[in-house]
């Protein structure tokens, strides 16, 4: 594994220095890279989801890795068409999702790890989608740092991932990767096609959504847009060191000085009040321009200081570049030029606008420190949609699908949904105003669900489950349940206890896009490399048995569990390294050995 980490480090260094990448294909013969990828992706929720064939992570072995390497060595590896399904979109319609086979996933991740190490240092800081240590919050934090924008240009590329041109993508890869065998391998993957209703279809464009390597390929493709905006448009529409002073502001500033020298307190106060209503800088200064930019996946946002006619020019130039260079098209319905003070732009589920307040009271002084700063807001329609989920006919209702679960599971489910919502919008200025109504609806729905389960009144539920959580902002009322366990700590589930206080910085993420270092083997990889069956001790054809979740082992109505289940439950592992013979017996439900060697 150390050899694989050294190779990744070398590729990262070459990417930092901008050197071309050569002889990459032969690195795919290194088994350590496959073990590294296997240790990373085996726990993904889709590892046991079947693609066009029945192959999944279940039955993974060193033999499979050597078979993939042998096919690559002789350049006869064939990509399997992905199985395509359509998943619903929030705004209506469906989105195609491709499900590759397990071997293709594993090989894609190996290629991804090599290309990501090389390209990641070359990506621009304005890109935040599908990158290590970056996400929606870092993109929003970058927007918050903009100052005094006059126009927002909201950008959305129509069906971006479905329309990525294969020839353009391969040309971009070929500019820096001098290895035709690797480029052919990627080209064959893009042209493998897909199965829909068991009918094979060609893939003439796009990257397979659902593929491990697809996010990286889309970032490499859209990096051309980042470079165009930052290297061409921003220098073109950025000029002037400081904005000229507003003549009206300077007039009242002069009157305030005159009144102060004359001892006219009322005149001084009136002049200062008039100054607070005006910007100190000339908003129409022809010698001052600023353009800023941020992108997350196929959504991007630009902030512009200047006239609207130039904002429309920037939008048109971006559309022309996408159409001419990348064969992509801007969505006309979603690409808007929005006035920053009077309207709100939409980006990553937030409303974004420039704050403007005549005065701000700070102790005994009045300041205008709010003016010109970017405000992130929770949209009103988000609040309505979240509340509506727990309502019917204008009333909050219970969730009948949860009545068969225990109290801790019900409360934990509500809490996980609430925590995810709050953590996403904690950087918004109005997070308390918008989400407090959502919290109340969820709390009543939770209590009604518990009341329906135990045939209790709502008041009885509140009295029984009401608790309190101590936070740094003071005590908060919660709904909680405790399940005692002999000789163990009790199980506790709590809904609430999260202060709705705005955070100024993203939590848990940083602007550094350096990938985490995988410098040691995972516990599962070590067990696989040990090459012995954990049930019978055999060393013949050892492979890994996978299950989706540990709760699948506790089937109701069966008091006596198979020995292999007892081993997995005792170890609290969803994997078991076994020989081929034991694995076949497990899959066929015939494993009944009473002793484990």
Long-range contacts (C-beta under 8 A, 24 or more apart in sequence): 1-32, 1-35, 1-36, 1-518, 1-519, 1-520, 1-521, 1-525, 2-519, 3-30, 3-32, 4-30, 4-32, 4-33, 4-35, 4-36, 5-36, 5-517, 5-518, 5-519, 7-33, 7-114, 8-113, 8-114, 8-117, 9-117, 11-114, 11-117, 11-118, 12-117, 12-118, 12-120, 12-121, 12-515, 14-118, 15-117, 15-118, 15-119, 15-120, 15-121, 15-122, 16-121, 16-122, 18-122, 20-176, 20-177, 20-178, 21-118, 21-176, 21-177, 21-178, 21-179, 22-178, 22-179, 23-179, 24-114, 24-177, 24-179, 24-182, 25-72, 25-179, 25-181, 25-182, 25-185, 27-114, 28-69, 28-72, 28-107, 28-110, 28-111, 28-182, 29-69, 29-72, 29-73, 31-62, 31-65, 31-66, 31-69, 33-110, 33-113, 33-114, 34-65, 34-68, 34-69, 34-106, 34-110, 35-65, 35-521, 35-525, 35-528, 35-529, 36-113, 36-518, 36-521, 36-525, 37-106, 37-109, 37-110, 37-113, 38-65, 38-106, 38-524, 38-525, 38-528, 39-518, 39-521, 39-522, 39-524, 39-525, 40-109, 40-518, 40-522, 41-105, 41-106, 41-109, 41-212, 42-524, 42-544, 42-546, 42-575, 43-574, 46-99, 46-210, 47-102, 47-105, 47-546, 48-546, 48-547, 48-548, 49-99, 50-83, 50-99, 50-101, 51-80, 51-82, 51-83, 51-99, 51-100, 51-101, 51-102, 51-104, 52-80, 52-81, 52-82, 52-83, 52-99, 52-101, 52-195, 53-80, 53-101, 55-101, 55-102, 55-103, 56-102, 56-546, 57-102, 57-544, 57-546, 58-544, 58-545, 58-546, 59-543, 59-544, 59-545, 59-583, 60-102, 60-528, 60-543, 60-544, 60-546, 61-528, 61-541, 61-542, 61-543, 61-544, 62-528, 62-529, 62-531, 62-542, 63-541, 63-543, 64-103, 65-106, 68-103, 68-106, 68-107, 72-107, 72-185, 75-181, 75-184, 77-107, 77-185, 78-188, 79-104, 79-188, 79-189, 79-192, 80-104, 80-192, 81-192, 81-193, 81-194, 81-195, 81-200, 82-192, 82-193, 82-194, 82-195, 82-208, 82-210, 82-211, 83-194, 83-195, 83-196, 84-194, 84-195, 84-196, 84-201, 95-209, 96-162, 96-209, 97-209, 97-210, 98-194, 98-208, 98-209, 98-210, 98-211, 99-210, 100-208, 100-210, 100-211, 100-212, 104-189, 104-211, 105-211, 105-212, 108-189, 108-211, 108-212, 108-213, 109-212, 109-213, 111-182, 111-185, 111-186, 111-213, 112-212, 112-213, 112-216, 115-177, 115-213, 115-216, 115-220, 116-216, 116-515, 117-515, 118-176, 119-216, 119-219, 119-220, 119-223, 120-513, 120-514, 120-515, 122-223, 123-219, 123-223, 123-226, 123-513, 124-223, 124-226, 124-227, 124-230, 125-511, 125-513, 126-226, 126-229, 126-230, 126-293, 126-294, 126-295, 127-219, 127-222, 127-223, 127-226, 127-295, 127-296, 128-294, 128-295, 128-296, 129-215, 129-219, 129-295, 129-296, 129-297, 130-215, 130-216, 130-218, 130-219, 130-297, 131-219, 131-513, 132-513, 132-514, 132-515, 132-516, 133-509, 133-510, 133-511, 133-512, 133-513, 133-514, 133-515, 133-516, 134-509, 134-511, 134-513, 135-506, 135-509, 136-296, 136-348, 136-349, 136-424, 137-427, 137-506, 137-507, 137-509, 138-506, 138-509, 138-510, 138-511, 139-294, 139-295, 139-296, 139-347, 139-348, 140-347, 140-348, 140-350, 140-376, 140-427, 140-506, 141-427, 141-505, 141-506, 141-511, 142-294, 142-511, 143-294, 143-301, 143-303, 143-347, 143-352, 143-374, 143-376, 144-373, 144-374, 144-376, 144-427, 144-504, 145-374, 146-292, 146-303, 146-374, 147-372, 147-373, 147-374, 148-281, 148-305, 148-354, 148-372, 149-290, 149-292, 149-303, 149-304, 149-305, 149-340, 149-354, 149-374, 150-283, 150-304, 150-305, 150-306, 150-339, 150-340, 150-341, 150-354, 151-303, 151-304, 151-305, 151-306, 151-308, 151-311, 151-337, 151-338, 151-339, 151-340, 152-301, 152-302, 152-303, 152-304, 152-336, 152-337, 152-338, 152-339, 152-340, 152-345, 152-352, 153-301, 153-302, 153-303, 153-304, 153-311, 153-314, 153-315, 153-318, 153-335, 153-336, 153-337, 153-338, 154-301, 154-334, 154-335, 154-336, 154-337, 154-338, 154-345, 154-346, 154-347, 155-299, 155-300, 155-301, 155-302, 155-315, 155-318, 155-330, 155-335, 156-298, 156-299, 156-330, 156-331, 156-334, 156-335, 157-298, 157-299, 157-322, 157-328, 157-329, 157-330, 157-331, 158-328, 158-329, 158-330, 158-331, 160-218, 160-222, 160-297, 160-298, 160-328, 161-206, 161-207, 161-209, 161-214, 161-218, 161-298, 162-205, 162-206, 162-209, 163-205, 163-206, 163-327, 163-328, 163-329, 164-205, 164-206, 164-207, 164-217, 164-218, 164-221, 164-328, 165-205, 165-326, 165-327, 166-190, 166-191, 166-204, 166-205, 168-221, 168-325, 168-326, 168-327, 169-207, 169-217, 169-220, 169-221, 172-220, 172-221, 172-224, 173-220, 186-217, 189-213, 218-297, 218-298, 221-326, 222-295, 222-298, 222-326, 224-325, 224-326, 225-295, 225-300, 225-318, 225-321, 225-322, 225-326, 226-293, 226-295, 228-318, 228-321, 228-325, 229-293, 229-302, 229-318, 230-293, 233-291, 233-293, 233-314, 233-317, 233-318, 234-291, 234-292, 234-293, 237-289, 237-290, 237-291, 237-304, 237-306, 237-310, 237-314, 238-289, 238-290, 238-291, 239-287, 239-288, 239-289, 240-285, 240-287, 240-288, 240-289, 242-288, 243-281, 243-282, 243-285, 243-288, 244-281, 244-282, 244-285, 244-287, 244-288, 245-280, 245-281, 245-282, 246-278, 246-279, 246-280, 246-281, 246-282, 246-283, 247-282, 248-278, 249-275, 249-278, 249-279, 249-280, 252-278, 276-358, 276-359, 276-366, 276-368, 277-358, 279-371, 279-372, 296-347, 296-348, 299-347, 299-348, 301-345, 301-347, 301-352, 303-340, 303-374, 308-337, 308-339, 311-337, 312-337, 344-377, 344-379, 346-379, 349-379, 349-382, 349-424, 349-425, 350-376, 350-377, 350-378, 350-379, 350-425, 350-428, 351-376, 351-377, 351-378, 351-379, 352-376, 352-377, 353-377, 375-429, 376-427, 376-428, 376-429, 377-428, 377-429, 377-430, 378-425, 378-428, 378-430, 378-431, 378-433, 378-434, 378-435, 380-434, 382-425, 382-434, 383-434, 383-435, 383-437, 383-438, 386-421, 386-438, 386-441, 387-437, 387-438, 387-441, 390-441, 390-442, 390-444, 390-445, 391-441, 396-441, 396-444, 396-445, 396-448, 397-445, 397-448, 398-445, 398-448, 398-449, 398-451, 398-452, 399-445, 399-449, 400-452, 402-449, 402-453, 403-449, 403-452, 403-453, 406-483, 407-450, 407-453, 407-465, 407-481, 407-483, 407-493, 408-481, 408-483, 408-491, 408-492, 408-493, 409-493, 410-446, 410-449, 410-450, 410-453, 411-446, 411-465, 411-479, 411-480, 411-481, 411-493, 411-494, 411-495, 412-493, 414-442, 414-445, 414-446, 414-495, 415-493, 415-494, 415-495, 415-496, 417-442, 418-442, 418-495, 418-496, 418-498, 419-498, 422-498, 422-500, 423-507, 426-501, 426-502, 426-503, 426-507, 427-502, 427-503, 427-504, 427-505, 427-506, 428-502, 429-502, 431-500, 431-501, 431-502, 432-500, 432-501, 432-502, 435-500, 436-500, 439-496, 439-500, 442-495, 443-479, 443-495, 443-496, 446-479, 446-495, 447-479, 467-494, 469-494, 469-496, 469-497, 471-497, 471-499, 472-499, 473-499, 473-501, 524-575, 527-575, 527-577, 528-577, 530-577, 532-577, 533-577, 533-578, 533-579, 533-582, 534-567, 534-576, 534-577, 534-578, 535-563, 535-564, 535-567, 535-576, 535-578, 535-579, 535-582, 535-591, 535-593, 535-596, 535-597, 536-578, 536-579, 536-581, 536-582, 536-593, 536-596, 536-597, 537-597, 538-579, 538-581, 538-582, 539-579, 540-579, 540-580, 540-581, 541-579, 541-580, 541-581, 542-577, 542-578, 542-579, 542-580, 543-577, 543-578, 543-579, 543-580, 543-583, 544-575, 544-576, 544-577, 544-578, 545-575, 545-576, 545-577, 545-578, 545-583, 545-586, 546-574, 546-575, 547-574, 547-575, 548-574, 549-574, 550-574, 562-586, 562-591, 562-592, 563-591, 563-592, 563-593, 563-594, 563-595, 563-596, 564-591, 567-596
